[in-house]
């Protein structure tokens, strides 16, 4: 019983650490977020498809769209 609890606690801790690493935003993701919000802020008068905004921001962040 004691061993099982210890094993479960270790596995839970490892899963939490792995989740934190995977959910941490990358530099590219942060760039897309910043550029997307700037695109939306500049174009408040038009209806923008979020997928188009994110795709445009991704192109800017990757250097494909100057």
Residue pairs with C-beta under 8 A, 6 or more apart in sequence:
25 33
28 58
28 61
28 62
31 57
31 60
31 61
32 54
32 57
32 58
32 61
33 57
35 56
35 57
35 60
35 61
36 53
36 54
36 57
39 48
39 53
39 56
39 57
40 48
40 53
56 65
59 65
60 66
